[in-house]
């Protein structure tokens, strides 16, 4: 998305990065919570499945907002996303 490593270059990219960071943080926290509640008896394969589920849920929830953000490409929408998710 960005032209340089991890630095966003437009307000829309900044907002999209914000969405991604927030989704990752929530997904990680909820996956860890679920894994704790499930106990330590999970296989590596089961743990990976729970982690993948968390990532897929976060991606699914953010698919529409990210698409709308990409379609709009305006500062007002980007600002709103930043206000809501940062």
MMTF fields as JSON, N, C-alpha, C and O atoms, coordinates in Angstrom:
{
  "mmtfVersion": "1.0.0",
  "mmtfProducer": "UNKNOWN",
  "numBonds": 343,
  "numAtoms": 344,
  "numGroups": 86,
  "numChains": 1,
  "numModels": 1,
  "chainsPerModel": [1],
  "groupsPerChain": [86],
  "chainIdList": ["A"],
  "bondAtomList": [4, 2, 8, 6, 12, 10, 16, 14, 20, 18, 24, 22, 28, 26, 32, 30, 36, 34, 40, 38, 44, 42, 48, 46, 52, 50, 56, 54, 60, 58, 64, 62, 68, 66, 72, 70, 76, 74, 80, 78, 84, 82, 88, 86, 92, 90, 96, 94, 100, 98, 104, 102, 108, 106, 112, 110, 116, 114, 120, 118, 124, 122, 128, 126, 132, 130, 136, 134, 140, 138, 144, 142, 148, 146, 152, 150, 156, 154, 160, 158, 164, 162, 168, 166, 172, 170, 176, 174, 180, 178, 184, 182, 188, 186, 192, 190, 196, 194, 200, 198, 204, 202, 208, 206, 212, 210, 216, 214, 220, 218, 224, 222, 228, 226, 232, 230, 236, 234, 240, 238, 244, 242, 248, 246, 252, 250, 256, 254, 260, 258, 264, 262, 268, 266, 272, 270, 276, 274, 280, 278, 284, 282, 288, 286, 292, 290, 296, 294, 300, 298, 304, 302, 308, 306, 312, 310, 316, 314, 320, 318, 324, 322, 328, 326, 332, 330, 336, 334, 340, 338],
  "bondOrderList": [1, 1, 1, 1, 1, 1, 1, 1, 1, 1, 1, 1, 1, 1, 1, 1, 1, 1, 1, 1, 1, 1, 1, 1, 1, 1, 1, 1, 1, 1, 1, 1, 1, 1, 1, 1, 1, 1, 1, 1, 1, 1, 1, 1, 1, 1, 1, 1, 1, 1, 1, 1, 1, 1, 1, 1, 1, 1, 1, 1, 1, 1, 1, 1, 1, 1, 1, 1, 1, 1, 1, 1, 1, 1, 1, 1, 1, 1, 1, 1, 1, 1, 1, 1, 1],
  "groupList": [{"groupName": "UNK", "atomNameList": ["N", "CA", "C", "O"], "elementList": ["N", "C", "C", "O"], "formalChargeList": [0, 0, 0, 0], "bondAtomList": [1, 0, 2, 1, 3, 2], "bondOrderList": [1, 1, 2], "singleLetterCode": "X", "chemCompType": "L-PEPTIDE LINKING"}],
  "groupTypeList": [0, 0, 0, 0, 0, 0, 0, 0, 0, 0, 0, 0, 0, 0, 0, 0, 0, 0, 0, 0, 0, 0, 0, 0, 0, 0, 0, 0, 0, 0, 0, 0, 0, 0, 0, 0, 0, 0, 0, 0, 0, 0, 0, 0, 0, 0, 0, 0, 0, 0, 0, 0, 0, 0, 0, 0, 0, 0, 0, 0, 0, 0, 0, 0, 0, 0, 0, 0, 0, 0, 0, 0, 0, 0, 0, 0, 0, 0, 0, 0, 0, 0, 0, 0, 0, 0],
  "groupIdList": [1, 2, 3, 4, 5, 6, 7, 8, 9, 10, 11, 12, 13, 14, 15, 16, 17, 18, 19, 20, 21, 22, 23, 24, 25, 26, 27, 28, 29, 30, 31, 32, 33, 34, 35, 36, 37, 38, 39, 40, 41, 42, 43, 44, 45, 46, 47, 48, 49, 50, 51, 52, 53, 54, 55, 56, 57, 58, 59, 60, 61, 62, 63, 64, 65, 66, 67, 68, 69, 70, 71, 72, 73, 74, 75, 76, 77, 78, 79, 80, 81, 82, 83, 84, 85, 86],
  "secStructList": [7, 7, 1, 1, 1, 1, 7, 7, 7, 1, 2, 2, 2, 2, 2, 2, 2, 2, 2, 2, 2, 2, 2, 2, 2, 2, 2, 2, 2, 2, 2, 2, 2, 2, 2, 2, 2, 2, 7, 6, 6, 7, 7, 2, 2, 2, 2, 2, 2, 2, 2, 2, 2, 2, 2, 2, 2, 2, 2, 2, 2, 2, 2, 2, 2, 2, 2, 2, 2, 2, 2, 2, 7, 7, 2, 2, 2, 2, 2, 2, 2, 2, 2, 2, 2, 7],
  "xCoordList": [0.821, 0.0, 0.869, 0.64, 1.854, 2.73, 3.885, 4.23, 4.468, 5.607, 6.895, 7.852, 6.939, 8.103, 7.717, 6.558, 8.678, 8.499, 7.158, 6.169, 7.101, 5.874, 5.238, 4.304, 5.72, 5.208, 4.092, 4.321, 2.87, 1.79, 2.089, 2.746, 1.604, 1.91, 0.695, 0.85, -0.488, -1.697, -2.57, -2.393, -3.514, -4.433, -5.21, -5.468, -5.577, -6.309, -5.422, -5.884, -4.161, -3.242, -3.034, -2.968, -2.931, -2.785, -3.994, -3.848, -5.184, -6.408, -6.485, -6.876, -6.123, -6.137, -5.146, -5.452, -3.981, -2.997, -3.543, -3.315, -4.259, -4.876, -5.887, -5.907, -6.725, -7.689, -6.98, -7.385, -5.933, -5.19, -4.578, -4.646, -3.984, -3.367, -4.415, -4.198, -5.546, -6.618, -7.164, -7.38, -7.384, -7.894, -6.914, -7.323, -5.647, -4.626, -4.604, -4.499, -4.703, -4.674, -5.882, -5.741, -7.059, -8.274, -8.237, -8.565, -7.843, -7.765, -6.799, -7.124, -5.628, -4.624, -5.147, -5.0, -5.748, -6.271, -7.364, -7.384, -8.266, -9.363, -8.91, -9.429, -7.955, -7.413, -6.718, -6.9, -5.93, -5.246, -6.256, -6.068, -7.315, -8.369, -9.006, -9.196, -9.33, -9.95, -9.004, -9.423, -7.735, -6.768, -6.618, -6.48, -6.644, -6.56, -7.764, -7.632, -8.932, -10.157, -10.217, -10.817, -9.599, -9.591, -8.586, -8.645, -7.682, -6.701, -5.47, -5.374, -4.553, -3.279, -3.232, -2.148, -4.348, -4.385, -4.52, -4.778, -4.356, -4.498, -3.23, -2.114, -3.425, -2.289, -1.844, -2.563, -0.675, -0.199, -1.168, -1.401, -1.717, -2.672, -3.963, -4.502, -4.453, -5.656, -5.406, -6.242, -4.255, -3.906, -3.836, -4.345, -3.212, -3.12, -4.508, -4.758, -5.411, -6.775, -7.492, -8.198, -7.317, -7.931, -7.338, -8.072, -6.037, -5.387, -5.857, -6.097, -5.988, -6.476, -7.913, -8.285, -8.72, -10.105, -10.173, -10.957, -9.363, -9.329, -8.956, -9.57, -7.954, -7.513, -8.6, -8.83, -9.264, -10.319, -11.521, -12.115, -11.882, -13.001, -12.665, -13.483, -11.475, -11.068, -11.061, -11.536, -10.527, -10.49, -11.899, -12.174, -12.785, -14.161, -14.904, -15.641, -14.71, -15.379, -14.889, -15.667, -13.609, -13.044, -13.098, -12.708, -13.562, -13.577, -14.392, -13.915, -15.583, -16.432, -15.858, -15.788, -15.443, -14.855, -13.596, -13.39, -12.762, -11.555, -11.919, -11.307, -12.902, -13.329, -13.875, -13.54, -14.703, -15.28, -14.182, -14.206, -13.246, -12.126, -11.337, -10.982, -11.062, -10.325, -11.083, -10.479, -12.404, -13.229, -13.32, -13.343, -13.37, -13.586, -12.338, -12.395, -11.216, -9.932, -10.0, -9.306, -10.832, -10.871, -10.45, -10.532, -10.008, -9.492, -10.571, -10.291, -11.794, -12.866, -13.153, -13.304, -13.228, -13.461, -12.284, -12.469, -11.089, -9.891, -9.872, -9.535, -10.219, -10.245, -11.271, -11.008, -12.435, -13.461, -12.978, -13.199, -12.322, -11.777, -10.771, -10.795, -9.892, -8.889, -9.54, -9.092, -10.596, -11.289, -11.954, -11.986, -12.483, -13.187, -12.26, -12.571, -11.137, -10.315, -8.944, -8.246, -8.529, -7.19, -7.209, -6.163],
  "yCoordList": [-1.182, 0.0, 1.251, 2.149, 1.334, 2.491, 2.345, 1.243, 3.477, 3.428, 3.148, 2.638, 3.471, 3.181, 2.146, 2.058, 1.373, 0.264, 0.263, -0.222, 0.789, 0.733, 2.106, 2.243, 3.104, 4.449, 4.771, 4.78, 5.04, 5.42, 6.769, 7.623, 6.95, 8.185, 9.083, 10.247, 8.578, 9.384, 9.231, 8.289, 10.153, 9.997, 8.674, 8.064, 8.243, 6.984, 5.813, 4.905, 5.825, 4.758, 4.78, 3.727, 5.968, 6.095, 5.496, 4.757, 5.809, 5.272, 3.756, 3.052, 3.251, 1.806, 1.114, 0.057, 1.691, 1.132, 1.125, 0.177, 2.175, 2.264, 1.139, 0.482, 0.917, -0.184, -1.517, -2.332, -1.729, -2.983, -3.191, -4.286, -2.14, -2.246, -2.563, -3.406, -1.879, -2.084, -3.507, -4.173, -3.961, -5.316, -6.349, -7.316, -6.156, -7.08, -7.107, -8.176, -5.937, -5.871, -6.574, -7.336, -6.326, -6.953, -8.456, -9.242, -8.853, -10.272, -10.998, -12.064, -10.441, -11.06, -11.203, -12.258, -10.152, -10.193, -11.241, -11.985, -11.302, -12.251, -13.689, -14.606, -13.887, -15.229, -15.703, -16.849, -14.845, -15.224, -15.532, -16.466, -14.753, -14.999, -16.372, -17.151, -16.656, -17.937, -19.099, -20.117, -18.943, -20.011, -20.271, -21.418, -19.221, -19.367, -20.128, -21.016, -19.774, -20.434, -21.9, -22.731, -22.21, -23.587, -24.456, -25.683, -23.833, -24.584, -24.925, -24.592, -25.578, -25.879, -27.191, -27.652, -27.787, -29.103, -29.057, -30.089, -27.915, -27.8, -28.266, -28.041, -28.907, -29.259, -28.005, -27.007, -28.059, -26.935, -26.645, -25.49, -27.7, -27.556, -26.872, -26.018, -27.238, -26.609, -25.145, -24.282, -24.879, -23.49, -22.649, -21.529, -23.18, -22.463, -22.211, -21.158, -23.179, -23.011, -21.872, -21.084, -21.78, -20.691, -19.348, -18.374, -19.292, -18.052, -17.637, -16.455, -18.601, -18.298, -17.811, -16.898, -18.414, -17.981, -16.526, -15.746, -16.162, -14.774, -13.811, -12.755, -14.177, -13.316, -13.204, -12.123, -14.319, -14.286, -13.469, -12.748, -13.571, -12.781, -11.297, -10.505, -10.916, -9.509, -9.012, -7.912, -9.814, -9.42, -9.274, -8.35, -10.18, -10.11, -8.893, -8.249, -8.579, -7.416, -6.132, -5.198, -6.079, -4.863, -4.803, -3.792, -5.84, -5.849, -4.688, -3.982, -4.482, -3.404, -2.018, -1.179, -1.748, -0.431, -0.164, 0.955, -1.181, -0.993, -0.729, 0.116, -1.442, -1.226, 0.181, 0.871, 0.603, 1.957, 3.007, 4.007, 2.776, 3.703, 3.787, 4.881, 2.651, 2.626, 3.287, 3.931, 3.134, 3.736, 5.253, 5.983, 5.714, 7.145, 7.965, 9.0, 7.494, 8.175, 9.656, 10.468, 10.014, 11.418, 11.585, 10.653, 12.763, 13.05, 12.965, 12.536, 13.361, 13.344, 11.92, 11.677, 10.992, 9.599, 9.058, 8.368, 9.366, 8.921, 9.488, 8.772, 10.727, 11.365, 10.672, 10.437, 10.35, 9.663, 8.301, 7.928, 7.558, 6.257, 6.426, 5.672, 7.404, 7.623, 7.981, 7.531, 8.789, 9.154, 7.946, 7.832, 7.044, 5.88, 4.781, 4.11, 4.589, 3.419, 3.701, 2.754, 4.928, 5.212, 5.478, 5.735],
  "zCoordList": [0.0, 0.0, 0.0, -0.809, 0.879, 0.968, -0.009, -0.435, -0.348, -1.246, -0.49, -1.074, 0.798, 1.622, 2.65, 3.055, 3.065, 4.003, 4.731, 4.182, 5.941, 6.725, 6.921, 7.711, 6.227, 6.429, 5.44, 4.23, 5.951, 5.053, 4.404, 5.0, 3.188, 2.476, 2.278, 1.912, 2.507, 2.346, 3.586, 4.359, 3.779, 4.922, 4.872, 5.909, 3.682, 3.547, 3.965, 4.656, 3.556, 3.972, 5.478, 6.112, 6.053, 7.494, 8.195, 9.169, 7.706, 8.305, 8.134, 9.065, 6.97, 6.737, 7.67, 8.221, 7.848, 8.773, 10.199, 10.951, 10.566, 11.887, 12.073, 13.114, 11.064, 11.119, 11.311, 12.139, 10.549, 10.631, 12.018, 12.576, 12.563, 13.893, 14.956, 15.826, 14.875, 15.849, 15.747, 16.76, 14.524, 14.316, 14.857, 15.499, 14.608, 15.092, 16.615, 17.215, 17.243, 18.701, 19.309, 20.266, 18.764, 19.289, 19.041, 19.929, 17.845, 17.512, 18.43, 18.953, 18.631, 19.494, 20.923, 21.539, 21.439, 22.804, 22.951, 23.931, 21.992, 22.086, 21.87, 22.506, 20.986, 20.779, 22.048, 22.46, 22.669, 23.908, 25.005, 25.784, 25.063, 26.051, 25.81, 26.744, 24.551, 24.218, 24.527, 25.078, 24.172, 24.428, 25.925, 26.349, 26.71, 28.164, 28.694, 29.537, 28.195, 28.655, 28.217, 28.899, 27.085, 26.598, 27.344, 27.27, 28.048, 28.833, 28.019, 26.838, 28.651, 28.029, 27.271, 26.913, 27.025, 26.399, 24.877, 24.257, 24.278, 22.827, 22.112, 22.58, 20.989, 20.146, 19.401, 19.372, 18.807, 18.004, 16.857, 16.498, 16.301, 15.193, 15.663, 14.958, 16.83, 17.368, 17.707, 17.44, 18.294, 18.629, 17.36, 17.329, 16.32, 15.043, 14.461, 13.874, 14.627, 14.114, 14.84, 14.21, 16.152, 16.921, 16.486, 16.316, 16.308, 15.874, 14.485, 14.238, 13.58, 12.228, 12.27, 11.533, 13.127, 13.268, 13.716, 13.176, 14.691, 15.154, 14.042, 13.888, 13.275, 12.167, 11.092, 10.55, 10.787, 9.762, 10.212, 9.41, 11.473, 11.99, 11.896, 11.428, 12.334, 12.269, 10.825, 10.545, 9.914, 8.502, 7.941, 7.176, 8.32, 7.832, 8.34, 7.594, 9.609, 10.191, 9.53, 9.335, 9.185, 8.617, 7.092, 6.509, 6.447, 4.976, 4.409, 3.52, 4.894, 4.366, 4.68, 3.782, 5.935, 6.197, 5.36, 4.89, 5.175, 4.364, 2.902, 2.249, 2.402, 1.014, 0.847, -0.116, 1.77, 1.709, 1.795, 1.077, 2.658, 2.802, 1.506, 1.065, 0.897, -0.357, -1.496, -2.354, -1.512, -2.558, -2.409, -3.4, -1.178, -0.956, -1.235, -1.898, -0.724, -0.895, -0.549, -1.16, 0.427, 0.823, 2.28, 3.08, 2.592, 3.93, 4.998, 6.117, 4.68, 5.68, 6.15, 7.348, 5.221, 5.589, 6.385, 7.388, 5.942, 6.652, 8.069, 9.012, 8.23, 9.549, 10.452, 11.631, 9.894, 10.673, 11.147, 12.299, 10.266, 10.645, 11.773, 12.745, 11.652, 12.694, 14.029, 15.084, 13.981, 15.21, 15.856, 17.081, 15.035, 15.561, 16.057, 17.041, 15.397, 15.676, 16.256, 16.616, 16.366, 16.879, 18.354, 18.949]
}
